[in-house]
Amino acid sequence: MQVSQEASGQFRRRRLVIAAVVAALVLILTLAFRFVEAKNHIALQSRTFASEAIQRFDRLFSPLDVAANNTMGLVGLPCDQVRFPLVEKLASLQTVRAIVLVQDDVMYCSSIFGSSNINFSTAYPELAVNNERMMLSTDDHLLKGSPVLLLWTAHDTDNRAGILQIINIEMMSNYLLEPTLPWVERAVFNVGEQSLEYGNPMIEKARPSEDEVSYQDASLRYPFTITLFGPAPAQLALMTLPSQLPLALLLSLLTGYIVWLATANRMSLSWQIIYAINAREFRVYCQPLINARTGGCDGIELLLRWHNARQGWVSPDLFIPLAERHNLIAPLTRFVLSEVVRHLPLLPACSTFHIAINVASSHFHHREIINDLQQLWWPAEPKPQLIVELTERDALPEMDQRVVTQLHDIGVKLAIDDFGTGHSSLSYLKTLSPDVLKIDKVFTAAIGTDAINATVTDMVISLAQRLNISLVAEGVETAEQADYLREKGVDVLQGYFFARPMPLEDFPHWLEERQNASRETPAENG
């Protein structure tokens, strides 16, 4: 029982470790998922900001294109005739500071200053020579030093005539480029190599600081781009993790608890016993029963061994009590019966050969053992004598004692295993009428060393002989013990002195070797 409790404790600790590991993984994965999600969300916010800013600028520039095309008919007319229409057009375009007409590469008329004679290619080579449509510059006339955007609409392909609109880009950028913290700290309007940053009236190349990253998007209709500067998305996402910790911790604890509950069966030894039966991890061993008078092998006791694919060999002292406690001993007994039936052709086919199988008292309930024998044992038409060894871990209820009578009626002998160590009593011998008593190895080991237990052994032997009950002594490990038990009249001896438990399929070879050795011994002695 102590061994099974230690095993249960090991399984509980293993379940706890698994639940803790799963909970930790869920916590890490949840925080990682939230981190990636926050990072992607922040990056999406930056892309959305840039895209929406470009759309707003496009919508503002589009009416200016229409206005320039509508005014294109004034190009080439005398300035005194077109100045007033230019002023009217300027009044309708709130974002435009001035409109300038260009003819033959000369800016000859301005809506603000009237007639002029300024060479267009010299003043603005980017527009006249490089065929650019936009240019960031500085106003040198109305609001000196303030940034403006030049929007050029050519009249013809040679770029020597057209309309130049001077736009109040500072007002537009302050309206359309206001950053949205925390993912956008700085927003910049770019035309070519020149930039205008929100909140900065200087036209200059914008560069990120050491802890900033940039994102840029371009208009598909006009030659400008929007550049955003701000903290790295990973950095901002990392800052959001503390707020995600309570939810992630709650989810991990809940998952760990679910795993703890889910592994209650799968991690238990009882569940593994069921799995092992189906996976055929159990193996049937046998230990020979030696006739004390002749030295021949009169039979075998079937023993169950378990080789767990995950833990190796599991001691019977561990899994047998647990199987009995969880009502799994009957399936194990059926497995042993089916295996010995399968190996019957390898065993001696005579009624003097005994096959002993251990059966727990719980298997006697509701005639289960009778039904199993009728389904598994008798259909094989076995020749050996079957002995059912009743273990004494649990007392046999009175109602199940009728099953013992039925066993006798169908020709099955009954043995009481480990006699003297469990619930046995003198009344037990009367009610069960056993055919065999098995002396526990504790008493066998006491021969020659423990006077009290040796006395008990003598009493058990004497009692069995008076009741005409056969005796089997377990745990015989020395010649001294074998000689003592033989002198006392014990019928069958069993123990390491004669043979260790072996796989059932190995028994025929062992039996053949022992018989050969017995035949050779007299010749050698002679």
C-alpha positions in Angstrom: 0.0 0.0 0.0 2.8 2.4 0.8 4.3 1.7 -2.6 1.1 2.5 -4.4 0.7 5.7 -2.3 4.2 6.7 -3.4 3.3 6.0 -7.0 0.1 8.0 -6.7 2.2 10.9 -5.3 4.6 10.6 -8.3 1.7 10.8 -10.7 0.2 13.8 -8.9 3.6 15.5 -9.0 3.9 14.7 -12.7 0.4 16.0 -13.3 1.3 19.2 -11.4 4.5 19.6 -13.5 2.6 19.1 -16.8 -0.1 21.5 -15.7 2.5 24.1 -14.7 4.4 23.7 -17.9 1.2 24.0 -20.0 0.1 27.1 -18.0 3.5 28.7 -18.4 3.4 28.0 -22.2 -0.1 29.4 -22.4 1.1 32.5 -20.5 4.1 33.0 -22.8 2.1 32.2 -26.0 -0.7 34.6 -24.9 1.7 37.4 -24.2 3.5 36.7 -27.5 0.3 36.7 -29.4 -0.8 39.9 -27.8 2.6 41.4 -28.5 2.4 40.5 -32.2 -1.2 41.6 -32.4 -0.3 45.0 -30.8 2.7 45.3 -33.0 0.7 44.7 -36.2 -2.0 47.0 -35.0 0.5 49.8 -34.4 2.0 49.3 -37.8 -1.5 49.3 -39.4 -2.3 52.6 -37.6 0.8 54.1 -39.2 -0.1 52.8 -42.6 -3.7 54.0 -42.2 -2.5 57.5 -41.1 -0.2 57.9 -44.1 -2.9 56.6 -46.5 -5.6 58.9 -45.2 -3.2 61.8 -45.2 -2.4 61.2 -48.9 -6.1 60.9 -49.7 -6.8 64.3 -48.0 -4.0 66.0 -49.9 -5.2 64.4 -53.2 -8.7 65.7 -52.6 -7.3 69.3 -52.0 -5.1 69.2 -55.0 -7.7 67.9 -57.4 -9.8 71.2 -57.4 -6.6 73.1 -58.1 -6.0 71.0 -61.2 -9.5 71.7 -62.4 -9.1 75.4 -61.7 -5.8 75.5 -63.6 -7.3 73.8 -66.6 -10.3 76.2 -66.5 -7.9 79.2 -66.4 -5.6 77.9 -69.1 -7.4 80.0 -71.7 -6.1 83.2 -70.1 -2.4 82.3 -70.9 -1.0 84.5 -73.6 -3.6 87.3 -73.1 -2.3 90.7 -71.9 -1.9 91.0 -68.1 -4.2 94.0 -67.8 -7.0 92.0 -69.4 -6.6 88.8 -67.2 -5.5 90.1 -63.8 -9.0 90.7 -62.6 -10.2 87.2 -63.6 -7.1 85.8 -61.8 -8.0 87.7 -58.6 -11.6 86.3 -58.8 -10.2 82.8 -59.3 -7.8 83.3 -56.4 -10.7 84.3 -54.1 -12.4 81.0 -54.8 -9.3 79.0 -54.0 -8.7 79.5 -50.3 -5.4 77.5 -50.2 -3.8 79.4 -53.1 -1.7 82.5 -52.3 -1.1 83.5 -55.9 -1.6 82.5 -59.6 1.1 83.2 -62.1 0.7 83.0 -65.9 3.7 81.8 -68.0 4.1 82.4 -71.7 7.3 81.8 -73.8 9.2 80.8 -70.6 8.4 84.1 -69.0 6.3 84.7 -65.9 4.5 87.8 -67.2 1.4 88.1 -65.0 0.7 87.6 -61.3 -2.6 87.8 -59.5 -0.9 89.7 -56.7 1.7 91.9 -58.4 0.4 92.3 -61.9 2.8 92.4 -64.8 6.2 91.0 -64.4 9.1 89.8 -66.6 10.8 86.8 -64.8 12.5 84.0 -66.7 10.6 80.8 -65.7 13.5 78.3 -66.4 15.9 80.4 -64.4 13.6 80.9 -61.5 12.3 77.3 -61.3 14.4 74.9 -63.3 12.9 71.9 -61.5 9.5 72.7 -63.0 10.6 74.2 -66.4 13.6 71.9 -67.2 13.1 68.7 -65.1 9.4 68.6 -66.0 8.3 68.3 -62.3 4.8 69.2 -61.4 5.4 70.2 -57.8 8.1 72.0 -55.9 8.6 73.1 -52.3 10.0 76.6 -51.9 10.0 79.7 -49.7 7.8 82.7 -50.2 10.0 85.7 -50.8 7.3 88.3 -51.5 4.1 88.1 -49.3 5.1 86.3 -46.1 8.9 86.1 -46.5 10.4 82.9 -45.3 7.2 81.0 -45.1 7.0 77.7 -47.0 4.9 77.4 -50.1 4.1 74.6 -52.7 4.4 75.4 -56.4 1.9 73.5 -58.5 2.8 73.7 -62.2 0.2 73.0 -64.9 1.8 73.1 -68.4 -0.1 74.5 -71.4 1.9 72.4 -73.9 4.5 69.7 -74.1 7.5 72.0 -74.4 6.8 73.3 -70.9 7.2 77.0 -71.9 3.7 78.1 -71.1 1.2 77.3 -68.4 -0.2 78.2 -65.0 1.8 78.3 -61.7 -0.2 78.1 -58.5 1.6 79.1 -55.3 -0.1 77.1 -52.5 -0.1 77.9 -48.7 1.3 74.4 -47.9 2.1 75.3 -44.3 -1.6 75.9 -43.5 -2.6 72.7 -45.3 0.1 70.6 -43.6 -0.8 71.9 -40.1 -4.4 70.8 -40.9 -3.8 67.5 -42.6 -0.6 66.2 -40.9 -1.4 66.4 -37.2 0.4 63.3 -35.7 -1.6 60.7 -33.7 0.4 59.7 -30.7 1.9 57.3 -29.7 2.5 55.5 -33.0 3.1 58.7 -35.1 5.2 61.4 -33.5 6.3 63.3 -36.6 4.6 63.6 -40.0 6.4 65.0 -43.0 5.3 66.2 -46.5 7.9 65.4 -49.2 8.4 66.7 -52.7 11.5 65.4 -54.3 14.4 66.0 -51.9 12.6 68.8 -49.9 10.4 68.1 -46.9 8.0 70.1 -44.7 7.4 68.7 -41.3 4.3 69.3 -39.2 5.0 72.1 -36.8 8.3 73.1 -38.5 8.1 76.1 -40.9 11.5 75.2 -42.4 11.9 73.3 -45.6 14.6 70.8 -45.1 15.5 67.1 -45.3 13.7 65.3 -42.5 15.7 62.6 -40.7 14.7 60.2 -37.9 16.2 60.4 -34.5 18.1 57.4 -33.0 15.0 55.8 -31.3 12.6 56.4 -34.2 11.7 54.4 -37.3 10.1 55.7 -40.4 7.3 54.7 -42.7 6.7 56.3 -46.1 3.8 56.2 -48.6 3.4 57.9 -51.9 0.5 59.4 -53.8 -0.5 57.8 -57.1 -1.8 61.0 -58.6 0.7 63.6 -57.5 4.5 63.6 -57.1 4.6 63.8 -53.3 5.1 61.3 -50.4 4.2 61.2 -46.7 6.9 60.1 -44.2 6.0 59.2 -40.6 8.5 59.0 -37.8 7.8 57.4 -34.4 8.8 54.6 -32.0 9.3 51.1 -33.4 6.0 49.1 -33.3 7.8 46.4 -31.3 8.8 49.0 -28.7 5.3 50.3 -28.3 3.8 46.8 -28.3 6.2 45.8 -25.5 5.0 48.8 -23.5 1.4 47.4 -23.7 2.3 44.0 -22.3 1.8 44.9 -18.6 -1.8 45.7 -19.3 -2.2 42.3 -21.0 -0.6 40.4 -18.1 -3.8 39.9 -15.9 -5.8 38.4 -18.7 -3.0 36.3 -19.9 -2.3 35.0 -16.3 -6.0 34.2 -15.9 -6.1 32.3 -19.1 -2.9 30.4 -18.3 -4.2 29.4 -14.8 -7.5 28.3 -16.3 -5.7 26.2 -18.9 -3.4 24.7 -16.3 -6.4 23.8 -14.2 -8.1 22.2 -17.2 -5.0 20.2 -18.0 -4.8 19.1 -14.3 -8.4 17.8 -14.6 -7.9 16.3 -18.0 -4.8 14.3 -16.9 -6.5 13.0 -13.8 -7.3 9.9 -15.7 -4.7 9.8 -18.4 -1.9 10.3 -16.0 -3.2 7.9 -13.4 -1.8 4.5 -13.1 -5.3 3.0 -13.3 -5.8 4.6 -16.8 -2.4 3.3 -17.8 -3.3 -0.2 -16.7 -6.3 0.0 -19.1 -4.1 1.3 -21.8 -1.5 -1.4 -21.2 -4.1 -4.2 -21.5 -5.2 -2.9 -24.9 -1.6 -2.2 -26.0 -0.5 -5.7 -24.7 2.2 -4.2 -22.5 1.5 -7.0 -19.9 3.3 -10.3 -20.2 2.5 -13.6 -18.6 5.3 -15.2 -16.7 5.3 -18.5 -14.8 7.2 -20.1 -12.0 7.5 -23.9 -11.8 5.9 -25.9 -9.0 8.3 -28.6 -7.9 7.2 -32.0 -6.4 8.9 -32.2 -3.0 9.2 -36.0 -3.2 10.2 -36.7 -6.8 11.8 -33.4 -7.8 9.7 -33.2 -10.9 7.8 -30.2 -12.2 4.1 -30.7 -11.3 2.9 -27.4 -12.7 3.3 -23.7 -12.9 1.9 -20.6 -11.2 1.0 -17.8 -13.7 2.4 -14.4 -12.8 1.7 -11.1 -14.4 4.5 -8.7 -15.4 4.1 -5.2 -16.8 6.7 -3.5 -19.1 5.5 0.1 -19.4 6.7 1.6 -22.6 7.2 5.0 -20.8 8.5 3.9 -17.4 10.0 0.4 -17.9 9.2 -2.5 -15.7 6.5 -1.8 -13.1 6.5 -3.9 -9.9 3.5 -6.2 -9.3 3.5 -4.9 -5.7 2.6 -1.5 -7.2 0.1 -2.3 -9.9 -1.8 -5.3 -8.4 -3.1 -3.4 -5.3 -4.0 -0.4 -7.5 -5.8 -2.7 -10.0 -7.8 -4.2 -7.2 -8.6 -0.8 -5.8 -9.9 0.4 -9.1 -11.8 -2.8 -10.1 -9.3 -3.6 -12.8 -8.1 -6.9 -11.5 -10.8 -8.8 -13.4 -9.6 -7.6 -16.8 -6.1 -8.5 -15.9 -7.2 -12.0 -14.9 -9.0 -12.4 -18.2 -5.8 -11.3 -20.0 -3.9 -14.0 -18.1 -6.5 -16.6 -19.0 -6.5 -15.8 -22.7 -2.7 -15.9 -22.8 -2.4 -19.3 -21.1 -5.1 -20.7 -23.4 -3.1 -19.4 -26.3 0.0 -21.2 -25.0 -1.7 -24.5 -24.0 -0.2 -26.4 -27.0 3.3 -25.7 -25.5 2.4 -27.0 -22.0 2.2 -30.7 -20.9 -1.2 -32.1 -21.9 -2.0 -34.2 -18.9 -4.3 -33.9 -15.9 -1.4 -34.3 -13.4 0.1 -31.0 -14.6 -1.3 -28.0 -12.6 -1.8 -24.4 -13.8 -2.4 -22.0 -10.9 -3.8 -18.6 -11.5 -4.3 -15.8 -8.9 -7.8 -14.5 -8.6 -8.9 -11.6 -6.3 -12.0 -12.0 -4.2 -13.7 -9.2 -6.1 -13.6 -11.5 -9.2 -16.0 -13.9 -7.4 -18.8 -11.2 -7.3 -21.8 -12.1 -9.5 -20.2 -15.3 -10.7 -17.7 -13.3 -12.8 -15.0 -15.9 -12.5 -17.4 -18.7 -13.5 -18.5 -16.8 -16.6 -14.9 -16.0 -17.6 -13.8 -19.6 -17.2 -16.8 -20.8 -19.3 -15.9 -18.2 -22.1 -12.1 -18.5 -22.0 -10.9 -21.7 -20.4 -13.3 -24.5 -21.1 -13.8 -23.9 -24.8 -10.1 -24.7 -25.3 -10.7 -28.2 -23.9 -7.6 -28.0 -21.6 -6.0 -31.2 -20.2 -4.0 -29.6 -17.3 -5.7 -29.2 -13.9 -6.7 -25.5 -13.2 -6.1 -24.2 -9.7 -7.6 -20.8 -8.7 -5.5 -19.1 -6.0 -7.6 -16.8 -3.9 -5.6 -13.9 -2.6 -6.2 -12.8 0.9 -6.0 -9.0 0.5 -9.8 -8.9 0.9 -12.2 -11.1 2.8 -14.6 -13.1 0.6 -18.2 -12.3 1.3 -20.5 -15.1 2.3 -22.7 -14.8 -0.8 -19.6 -15.3 -3.0 -18.6 -18.5 -1.2 -21.3 -20.2 -3.3 -19.1 -19.6 -6.3 -16.4 -21.7 -4.6 -18.8 -24.6 -4.5 -19.5 -24.1 -8.2 -15.8 -24.1 -9.0 -15.4 -27.5 -7.2 -18.4 -28.8 -9.2 -16.8 -27.9 -12.6 -13.5 -29.5 -11.6 -11.5 -26.4 -10.6 -9.4 -26.7 -7.5 -9.2 -23.8 -5.0 -6.0 -22.6 -3.3 -5.6 -20.0 -0.5 -2.6 -17.9 -1.4 -0.3 -16.3 1.2 -2.0 -18.3 4.0 -1.6 -16.7 7.4 -0.9 -13.2 6.3 -4.3 -11.8 5.4 -7.9 -12.4 6.4 -7.6 -16.2 6.8 -8.9 -18.0 9.8 -9.9 -21.5 10.8 -13.5 -20.8 9.8 -12.2 -19.8 6.4 -10.9 -23.3 5.9 -14.2 -24.7 6.8 -16.4 -22.5 4.6 -14.2 -22.5 1.5 -12.9 -26.1 1.7 -9.7 -25.3 -0.1 -7.8 -28.0 -1.9 -4.4 -26.3 -1.5 -2.8 -24.0 1.1 0.2 -21.9 0.1 2.6 -21.1 2.8 3.7 -17.4 2.4 7.4 -16.8 1.7 7.6 -14.8 5.0 7.3 -18.1 6.9 9.6 -19.9 4.5 12.3 -17.3 5.0 12.0 -17.8 8.8 13.2 -21.4 8.7 16.4 -21.6 10.7 16.4 -17.9 11.7 13.1 -17.0 13.4 11.8 -19.5 16.0 8.4 -17.8 16.3 7.6 -17.8 12.6 9.1 -21.3 12.2 6.7 -22.5 14.9 3.8 -20.9 12.9 5.0 -22.7 9.8 5.0 -26.0 11.6 1.4 -25.4 12.9 0.2 -24.5 9.4 1.8 -27.7 8.0 0.3 -29.8 10.7 -3.2 -28.2 10.3 -3.2 -28.8 6.5 -2.1 -32.4 6.9 -4.9 -33.1 9.4 -7.5 -31.5 7.1 -6.0 -33.5 4.1 -5.1 -30.2 2.3 -2.2 -30.1 -0.1 0.6 -27.7 0.8 2.7 -25.4 -1.4 5.6 -23.5 0.1 6.5 -20.3 -1.6 9.8 -18.4 -1.5 12.2 -21.4 -1.2 15.6 -20.0 -1.8 18.0 -22.4 -0.1 18.7 -26.1 0.1 18.2 -25.9 3.9 14.7 -24.6 3.5 13.9 -27.2 0.8 15.1 -30.1 3.0 13.2 -28.8 6.0 9.9 -28.4 4.2 10.4 -31.8 2.5 11.0 -33.5 5.9 7.8 -31.8 7.3 5.8 -33.3 4.5 5.1 -30.3 2.3 3.9 -31.5 -1.1 5.1 -28.8 -3.5 8.0 -26.3 -3.4 8.3 -23.1 -5.3 11.0 -20.5 -5.3 14.3 -19.1 -6.7 16.1 -22.2 -5.5 14.5 -24.1 -8.3 13.7 -21.5 -10.9 13.0 -17.8 -11.2 9.8 -16.6 -12.9 10.2 -16.8 -16.7 8.1 -15.8 -19.7 5.4 -18.4 -20.4 6.8 -19.2 -23.8 10.2 -20.0 -22.3 8.8 -22.7 -20.0 8.9 -25.6 -22.4 12.6 -25.1 -23.0 13.2 -25.0 -19.2 11.2 -28.1 -18.6 13.0 -30.0 -21.3 16.4 -29.0 -19.9 15.3 -30.1 -16.4 14.0 -33.4 -17.6 17.2 -34.1 -19.5 19.3 -33.2 -16.4 17.2 -35.5 -14.3 17.8 -38.4 -16.7 21.6 -37.8 -16.8 22.0 -37.5 -13.0 21.7 -41.2 -12.2 24.2 -42.1 -14.9 26.7 -39.7 -13.5 26.3 -40.9 -10.0 26.7 -44.5 -11.1 
